[in-house]
Amino acid sequence: MDKQGLLIRALKGRSEILNLIGKNTLALEDAKAAFNYSRRFGNKFEQIESLLLMSNVYGSLSQYHKMRDYAKRSLRLAQKLRLKRGRAEGLNNIAYVYTILGDYKKALRYNHLSLVLSREIRDIRGIAESLNNIGYIYDCIGRYRDAIRYYQRCLKIREELNDRQNKAYTLINIGYVYSMVNDYERALYYYQEALKIQEEIGDIEGKGTSLNNIGYIYRQLGDYARALENYKNALNLRRQIGDRVGEANSFNNIAVVYAISGEYKKAINYAQRSLRIKARLGYQLEQGVTYNTLATIYLENGDRENAEKSLKKALTIARRLRSKFLLMSVYANYGRLEIERNRLFKARGYINALREIAGELDSKSNYALSLCLLARVYAKMGDWQRSRRNFRKAIKFYRDLKEVLELGKVYYWYGEAALNKKTDARKYLELACEIFMKIGAQGWLKKADLLCSRLKN
């Protein structure tokens, strides 16, 4: 290879590493330099590669429209040169942007086009990548059987290629689908299988991801001690390799556990640490997630003013990026805030918006949450019949979903709504206390105990 080619490849390689460790601005500078040199030297292939690299870096910076624009530039150049591999990679990046923006129909179309091209040139790794991406889209829209089917096809190829690192990531994806349908036993199995591979090949970044996901499973099962242990182990690994994005996500997850345990000061501290890193890196979507986490913590600690400040920031980001998953969480918290302020008309608006997206994405958990919030609105309006009907529907959903903490919360809100009907209130508050005590949700247990003491007076 000549000196010109070596220079371009060196710049691209450094850009990829800088992007991985969260130094995205420097990564972008190197990618742009690689593109400028490749254009000066008339190397069209490297121009395509450099444009794709810039597209990837803009994706890391949550600048999705720029990510799409650069992917389209690389696609046009690849089409001009009749380079099918370059076209397939450009299509994958465009599909990724549409996935993030929630335009799943377009995302599927671009991924299928990429899959066709990869098959035409017999790019086995490209085929596996497209199958994985299609599986992810089906996961996002709640078509879990289709998601598993595509992930399994991807897994088979990666096993045949002996691509152990990507095999582990596919196992993680399958585990994630099972966690979405609340099959936590199977999800845990796939995460642990991925972890075994990552330990054998020394994939520290992958181990951090698997431990983080295992922590999530224990959190959903109400085993907060083990959840915290796995989250902190993931955090240590991510710090070890300088994975700033992973570190920020670990801080966010640890904050959630501390909030459930009623340790609100610790929860706020960890969430703010997460936010500082994400802001420094320019990761907008992830900032929105943590602003919403902070809002949840403030709401549970009775700090409505700071909850609203955090929610405004989260909503701005969610709307700008058109992230439906983030919008669901933000609308849910806004609904809760307006209920507590007794602004029931506004609360209904947010709850309806939450329900609409939950239905569109087939998110049963968020649909159940909308029922619970609606039940609280009806209770405050004095329509006890509708309130009770919605509470009972929410209870059935959460029982079927095996979401223990959320079930406890519905019992709590049902008990609070029924305070003037002491028999019902006592029954549901006792059920809530039983769950909160069993899983160690101390913050919620204190709230339930306080309501129970009001019944005795």
C-alpha positions as CSV (number, residue, x, y, z in Angstrom):
1,M,0.0,0.0,0.0
2,D,1.3,3.5,-0.9
3,K,1.9,6.2,1.7
4,Q,-1.3,8.1,0.7
5,G,-3.4,5.0,1.3
6,L,-1.6,4.3,4.7
7,L,-2.3,7.9,5.8
8,I,-6.0,7.6,5.0
9,R,-6.4,4.2,6.7
10,A,-4.5,5.5,9.8
11,L,-6.9,8.4,10.1
12,K,-9.9,6.2,9.6
13,G,-8.6,3.7,12.2
14,R,-7.9,6.4,14.8
15,S,-11.3,7.9,14.1
16,E,-13.0,4.6,14.8
17,I,-11.2,4.2,18.1
18,L,-11.9,7.8,19.2
19,N,-15.6,7.3,18.4
20,L,-15.7,4.1,20.5
21,I,-14.2,5.8,23.5
22,G,-16.5,8.7,23.3
23,K,-14.1,11.3,21.9
24,N,-16.5,12.0,19.0
25,T,-15.4,15.5,18.0
26,L,-11.9,14.3,17.5
27,A,-13.2,11.3,15.7
28,L,-15.1,13.5,13.3
29,E,-12.0,15.6,12.6
30,D,-10.1,12.5,11.6
31,A,-12.9,11.2,9.5
32,K,-13.2,14.5,7.7
33,A,-9.4,14.6,7.2
34,A,-9.5,11.0,5.7
35,F,-12.3,12.1,3.3
36,N,-10.4,15.2,2.2
37,Y,-7.2,13.3,1.6
38,S,-9.1,10.5,-0.3
39,R,-10.7,13.2,-2.5
40,R,-7.4,14.9,-3.1
41,F,-5.8,11.6,-4.1
42,G,-8.8,10.6,-6.2
43,N,-9.5,7.5,-4.2
44,K,-13.3,7.0,-4.6
45,F,-13.4,3.8,-2.5
46,E,-11.9,5.6,0.5
47,Q,-14.2,8.5,0.0
48,I,-17.2,6.1,0.4
49,E,-15.6,4.6,3.5
50,S,-14.8,8.1,5.0
51,L,-18.4,9.3,4.4
52,L,-19.7,6.2,6.1
53,L,-17.4,6.8,9.0
54,M,-18.6,10.4,9.3
55,S,-22.1,9.1,9.2
56,N,-21.3,6.7,12.1
57,V,-19.8,9.5,14.2
58,Y,-22.8,11.8,13.7
59,G,-24.9,8.9,14.9
60,S,-22.8,8.7,18.1
61,L,-23.5,12.4,18.5
62,S,-27.2,11.9,18.1
63,Q,-27.2,14.1,15.1
64,Y,-29.3,11.7,13.1
65,H,-30.2,13.9,10.2
66,K,-26.5,14.5,9.5
67,M,-25.9,10.8,9.9
68,R,-28.5,10.1,7.3
69,D,-27.2,12.9,4.9
70,Y,-23.7,11.5,5.0
71,A,-24.9,7.9,4.5
72,K,-26.9,9.1,1.5
73,R,-23.8,10.8,0.1
74,S,-21.8,7.5,0.4
75,L,-24.7,5.6,-1.1
76,R,-24.9,7.9,-4.2
77,L,-21.1,7.6,-4.7
78,A,-21.3,3.8,-4.3
79,Q,-24.2,3.6,-6.8
80,K,-22.1,5.7,-9.3
81,L,-19.2,3.3,-9.0
82,R,-21.5,0.2,-8.9
83,L,-20.1,-0.9,-5.5
84,K,-22.7,-3.1,-4.0
85,R,-20.9,-3.5,-0.6
86,G,-20.7,0.3,-0.2
87,R,-24.4,0.6,-1.2
88,A,-25.4,-2.0,1.4
89,E,-23.4,-0.3,4.2
90,G,-25.0,3.1,3.3
91,L,-28.5,1.6,3.3
92,N,-27.8,0.1,6.7
93,N,-26.9,3.5,8.2
94,I,-30.0,5.1,6.7
95,A,-32.1,2.3,8.1
96,Y,-30.5,2.9,11.5
97,V,-31.5,6.6,11.4
98,Y,-35.1,5.7,10.6
99,T,-35.2,3.1,13.4
100,I,-34.0,5.7,15.9
101,L,-36.6,8.2,14.6
102,G,-39.4,5.6,14.9
103,D,-40.1,5.4,11.2
104,Y,-40.0,1.6,11.2
105,K,-41.6,1.1,7.8
106,K,-38.8,3.0,6.1
107,A,-36.2,1.4,8.3
108,L,-37.4,-2.1,7.2
109,R,-37.4,-1.1,3.6
110,Y,-33.8,0.1,3.7
111,N,-32.6,-2.9,5.7
112,H,-34.2,-5.3,3.2
113,L,-32.6,-3.5,0.3
114,S,-29.2,-3.9,2.1
115,L,-29.9,-7.6,2.7
116,V,-30.6,-8.1,-1.0
117,L,-27.3,-6.5,-2.0
118,S,-25.3,-8.4,0.5
119,R,-26.9,-11.7,-0.8
120,E,-26.0,-10.7,-4.4
121,I,-22.3,-10.3,-3.6
122,R,-22.4,-13.2,-1.1
123,D,-21.2,-10.9,1.8
124,I,-22.0,-13.4,4.6
125,R,-21.1,-10.9,7.4
126,G,-23.3,-8.2,5.7
127,I,-26.2,-10.7,5.5
128,A,-25.8,-11.4,9.2
129,E,-25.7,-7.7,10.0
130,S,-28.9,-7.0,8.0
131,L,-30.7,-9.9,9.6
132,N,-29.7,-8.6,13.0
133,N,-31.0,-5.1,12.1
134,I,-34.3,-6.4,10.8
135,G,-34.7,-8.4,14.0
136,Y,-34.1,-5.3,16.0
137,I,-36.8,-3.4,14.2
138,Y,-39.4,-6.1,14.8
139,D,-38.3,-6.0,18.4
140,C,-39.1,-2.3,18.5
141,I,-42.6,-2.7,17.0
142,G,-43.5,-5.6,19.3
143,R,-43.4,-8.3,16.7
144,Y,-41.3,-10.5,19.0
145,R,-41.7,-13.8,17.1
146,D,-40.4,-12.2,14.0
147,A,-37.6,-10.6,15.9
148,I,-36.5,-14.0,17.4
149,R,-36.8,-15.6,13.9
150,Y,-34.4,-13.0,12.3
151,Y,-32.0,-13.0,15.3
152,Q,-31.8,-16.9,15.1
153,R,-31.0,-16.7,11.4
154,C,-28.3,-14.2,12.2
155,L,-27.0,-16.4,15.1
156,K,-26.7,-19.4,12.8
157,I,-24.5,-17.5,10.3
158,R,-22.3,-16.1,13.1
159,E,-21.8,-19.5,14.5
160,E,-20.8,-20.9,11.1
161,L,-18.3,-18.0,10.7
162,N,-17.0,-18.7,14.2
163,D,-17.6,-15.0,14.9
164,R,-17.8,-15.4,18.7
165,Q,-17.9,-11.7,19.6
166,N,-20.9,-11.0,17.4
167,K,-22.5,-14.3,18.3
168,A,-22.4,-13.0,21.9
169,Y,-24.1,-9.8,20.9
170,T,-26.8,-11.7,19.0
171,L,-27.4,-13.8,22.1
172,I,-27.8,-10.5,24.0
173,N,-30.4,-9.4,21.4
174,I,-32.4,-12.6,21.8
175,G,-32.2,-12.2,25.6
176,Y,-33.5,-8.7,25.2
177,V,-36.6,-9.9,23.3
178,Y,-37.4,-12.4,26.0
179,S,-37.1,-9.7,28.6
180,M,-39.6,-7.6,26.7
181,V,-42.1,-10.4,26.9
182,N,-41.3,-10.8,30.6
183,D,-39.8,-14.3,30.1
184,Y,-37.0,-13.4,32.5
185,E,-35.7,-16.9,33.0
186,R,-35.0,-17.3,29.3
187,A,-33.6,-13.8,29.0
188,L,-31.2,-14.5,31.9
189,Y,-30.1,-17.7,30.1
190,Y,-29.2,-15.9,26.9
191,Y,-27.4,-13.1,28.8
192,Q,-25.4,-15.6,30.8
193,E,-24.5,-17.6,27.6
194,A,-23.3,-14.3,26.0
195,L,-21.3,-13.5,29.2
196,K,-19.5,-16.9,29.1
197,I,-18.3,-16.2,25.5
198,Q,-17.2,-12.7,26.4
199,E,-15.2,-14.0,29.3
200,E,-13.5,-16.6,27.2
201,I,-12.5,-14.2,24.4
202,G,-11.7,-11.3,26.8
203,D,-14.4,-8.9,25.4
204,I,-14.5,-6.4,28.3
205,E,-16.9,-4.1,26.6
206,G,-19.3,-7.0,25.9
207,K,-19.0,-8.2,29.5
208,G,-20.1,-4.8,30.6
209,T,-23.2,-5.0,28.4
210,S,-24.1,-8.5,29.5
211,L,-23.7,-7.6,33.2
212,N,-25.8,-4.5,32.8
213,N,-28.6,-6.5,31.2
214,I,-28.4,-9.2,33.9
215,G,-28.7,-6.3,36.4
216,Y,-31.9,-5.2,34.6
217,I,-33.4,-8.7,34.9
218,Y,-32.8,-8.8,38.6
219,R,-34.2,-5.3,38.9
220,Q,-37.4,-6.5,37.1
221,L,-37.5,-9.5,39.4
222,G,-37.3,-7.3,42.5
223,D,-33.9,-8.5,43.5
224,Y,-32.3,-5.1,44.0
225,A,-29.2,-6.3,45.8
226,R,-28.2,-8.5,42.8
227,A,-29.3,-5.8,40.3
228,L,-27.0,-3.3,42.0
229,E,-24.1,-5.8,42.2
230,N,-24.3,-6.4,38.4
231,Y,-24.7,-2.8,37.6
232,K,-21.7,-1.9,39.7
233,N,-19.6,-4.7,38.1
234,A,-20.6,-3.4,34.7
235,L,-19.6,0.1,35.7
236,N,-16.1,-1.1,36.9
237,L,-15.5,-2.8,33.6
238,R,-16.6,0.2,31.6
239,R,-14.4,2.5,33.5
240,Q,-11.5,0.1,33.0
241,I,-11.7,0.5,29.2
242,G,-12.7,4.1,29.2
243,D,-16.2,3.4,27.9
244,R,-17.7,6.8,28.8
245,V,-21.1,6.0,27.2
246,G,-21.4,2.7,29.1
247,E,-20.3,4.4,32.3
248,A,-23.0,7.0,31.9
249,N,-25.7,4.4,31.3
250,S,-24.5,2.4,34.4
251,F,-24.8,5.5,36.5
252,N,-28.4,6.0,35.2
253,N,-29.3,2.4,36.0
254,I,-27.8,2.6,39.5
255,A,-29.8,5.7,40.1
256,V,-33.0,3.8,39.3
257,V,-32.2,1.1,41.9
258,Y,-31.4,3.7,44.6
259,A,-34.7,5.5,43.9
260,I,-36.7,2.3,44.3
261,S,-34.9,1.7,47.5
262,G,-35.9,5.1,48.7
263,E,-32.3,6.5,48.7
264,Y,-33.2,9.6,46.8
265,K,-30.0,11.6,47.5
266,K,-27.9,8.8,46.1
267,A,-30.2,8.3,43.2
268,I,-30.1,12.0,42.2
269,N,-26.3,12.0,42.6
270,Y,-25.9,9.1,40.2
271,A,-28.4,10.4,37.7
272,Q,-26.6,13.8,37.6
273,R,-23.2,12.1,37.1
274,S,-24.8,10.2,34.2
275,L,-26.1,13.4,32.7
276,R,-22.8,15.3,33.0
277,I,-21.0,12.6,30.9
278,K,-23.8,12.4,28.3
279,A,-23.9,16.2,28.0
280,R,-20.1,16.3,27.6
281,L,-20.3,13.6,24.8
282,G,-23.2,15.4,23.1
283,Y,-25.5,12.3,23.3
284,Q,-28.9,13.9,23.1
285,L,-31.2,10.9,23.2
286,E,-29.3,9.4,26.2
287,Q,-29.6,12.8,28.0
288,G,-33.3,12.7,27.5
289,V,-33.5,9.3,29.1
290,T,-31.6,10.5,32.2
291,Y,-33.6,13.8,32.4
292,N,-36.7,11.5,32.6
293,T,-35.0,9.3,35.2
294,L,-34.3,12.4,37.3
295,A,-38.0,13.5,36.9
296,T,-39.1,10.1,38.2
297,I,-36.8,10.4,41.2
298,Y,-38.0,13.9,42.0
299,L,-41.7,12.8,41.6
300,E,-41.1,10.0,44.0
301,N,-39.4,12.3,46.5
302,G,-42.3,14.8,46.2
303,D,-40.2,17.5,44.5
304,R,-42.7,18.6,41.7
305,E,-40.8,21.7,40.7
306,N,-37.5,19.9,39.8
307,A,-39.5,17.1,38.3
308,E,-41.2,19.5,35.9
309,K,-37.8,21.2,35.0
310,S,-36.3,17.8,34.1
311,L,-39.5,16.7,32.2
312,K,-39.4,19.9,30.1
313,K,-35.8,19.1,29.0
314,A,-36.6,15.4,28.4
315,L,-39.7,16.3,26.3
316,T,-37.8,18.8,24.2
317,I,-35.2,16.1,23.3
318,A,-37.8,13.4,22.7
319,R,-39.8,15.7,20.3
320,R,-36.7,16.9,18.5
321,L,-35.4,13.4,17.9
322,R,-39.0,12.0,17.5
323,S,-38.1,9.1,19.9
324,K,-41.4,7.3,20.6
325,F,-39.9,5.2,23.4
326,L,-38.7,8.3,25.2
327,L,-42.0,10.1,24.6
328,M,-43.9,7.3,26.2
329,S,-41.9,7.6,29.5
330,V,-42.1,11.4,29.5
331,Y,-45.8,11.4,28.9
332,A,-46.3,8.9,31.7
333,N,-44.4,11.2,34.1
334,Y,-46.2,14.3,32.9
335,G,-49.5,12.5,33.5
336,R,-48.5,11.6,37.0
337,L,-47.3,15.2,37.7
338,E,-50.6,16.7,36.5
339,I,-52.6,14.2,38.6
340,E,-50.7,15.2,41.7
341,R,-51.3,18.9,40.9
342,N,-55.0,18.1,40.4
343,R,-54.9,19.3,36.8
344,L,-56.9,16.4,35.5
345,F,-57.7,17.7,32.0
346,K,-54.0,18.1,31.2
347,A,-53.3,14.7,32.8
348,R,-55.9,13.1,30.5
349,G,-54.1,14.6,27.5
350,Y,-50.7,13.1,28.5
351,I,-52.3,9.7,29.4
352,N,-54.1,9.5,26.0
353,A,-50.8,10.3,24.2
354,L,-49.1,7.6,26.2
355,R,-51.8,5.1,25.4
356,E,-51.7,5.9,21.7
357,I,-47.9,5.3,21.4
358,A,-48.1,2.2,23.7
359,G,-50.7,0.7,21.3
360,E,-48.7,1.6,18.2
361,L,-45.6,-0.1,19.6
362,D,-47.5,-2.9,21.3
363,S,-45.9,-1.9,24.7
364,K,-48.2,-3.8,27.1
365,S,-46.3,-2.5,30.2
366,N,-46.9,1.2,29.1
367,Y,-50.5,0.4,28.2
368,A,-51.0,-1.0,31.7
369,L,-49.4,2.2,33.1
370,S,-51.9,4.3,31.1
371,L,-54.8,2.3,32.7
372,C,-53.4,2.9,36.2
373,L,-53.0,6.7,35.6
374,L,-56.5,6.9,34.1
375,A,-57.9,5.1,37.1
376,R,-56.3,7.7,39.3
377,V,-57.9,10.5,37.2
378,Y,-61.3,8.9,37.5
379,A,-60.9,8.5,41.3
380,K,-60.1,12.2,41.6
381,M,-63.2,13.0,39.5
382,G,-65.3,10.9,41.8
383,D,-66.1,8.3,39.2
384,W,-65.3,5.3,41.4
385,Q,-66.9,2.7,39.0
386,R,-64.6,3.7,36.1
387,S,-61.6,4.1,38.4
388,R,-62.0,0.6,39.9
389,R,-62.5,-0.9,36.4
390,N,-59.3,0.6,35.1
391,F,-57.3,-0.3,38.3
392,R,-58.4,-3.9,37.9
393,K,-57.4,-4.0,34.2
394,A,-54.0,-2.6,35.1
395,I,-53.6,-5.2,37.9
396,K,-54.4,-8.1,35.4
397,F,-51.8,-6.7,32.9
398,Y,-49.1,-6.4,35.5
399,R,-49.8,-9.9,36.9
400,D,-49.6,-11.4,33.5
401,L,-46.4,-9.5,32.7
402,K,-44.9,-10.5,36.1
403,E,-43.8,-6.9,36.7
404,V,-43.7,-7.1,40.5
405,L,-42.8,-3.6,41.4
406,E,-45.4,-2.1,39.0
407,L,-48.0,-4.4,40.4
408,G,-47.2,-3.1,43.9
409,K,-47.5,0.4,42.7
410,V,-51.0,-0.2,41.2
411,Y,-52.1,-1.7,44.6
412,Y,-50.7,1.4,46.3
413,W,-52.5,3.8,44.0
414,Y,-55.7,1.7,44.3
415,G,-55.4,1.9,48.1
416,E,-54.9,5.6,48.0
417,A,-57.9,6.2,45.7
418,A,-60.1,4.0,48.0
419,L,-59.1,5.8,51.3
420,N,-62.8,6.8,52.0
421,K,-63.7,3.1,51.4
422,K,-61.6,1.7,54.3
423,T,-62.1,-2.0,53.5
424,D,-60.9,-1.7,49.9
425,A,-58.1,0.7,50.9
426,R,-56.7,-1.6,53.6
427,K,-56.9,-4.7,51.4
428,Y,-54.9,-3.1,48.5
429,L,-52.4,-1.2,50.7
430,E,-51.6,-4.5,52.5
431,L,-51.0,-6.2,49.2
432,A,-48.7,-3.3,48.2
433,C,-46.8,-3.4,51.5
434,E,-46.4,-7.2,51.1
435,I,-44.7,-6.7,47.7
436,F,-42.6,-3.7,48.6
437,M,-41.3,-5.5,51.7
438,K,-40.5,-8.7,49.8
439,I,-38.5,-7.0,47.1
440,G,-36.9,-4.3,49.3
441,A,-38.6,-1.3,47.6
442,Q,-38.1,0.8,50.8
443,G,-39.2,4.1,49.2
444,W,-42.5,2.8,48.2
445,L,-42.9,0.8,51.5
446,K,-42.6,4.1,53.5
447,K,-45.3,5.7,51.3
448,A,-47.7,2.7,51.8
449,D,-47.0,2.6,55.6
450,L,-47.9,6.2,55.8
451,L,-51.2,5.7,54.1
452,C,-51.9,2.7,56.3
453,S,-51.4,4.8,59.4
454,R,-54.0,7.2,58.1
455,L,-56.5,4.4,58.0
456,K,-55.9,3.6,61.7
457,N,-56.6,7.2,62.8
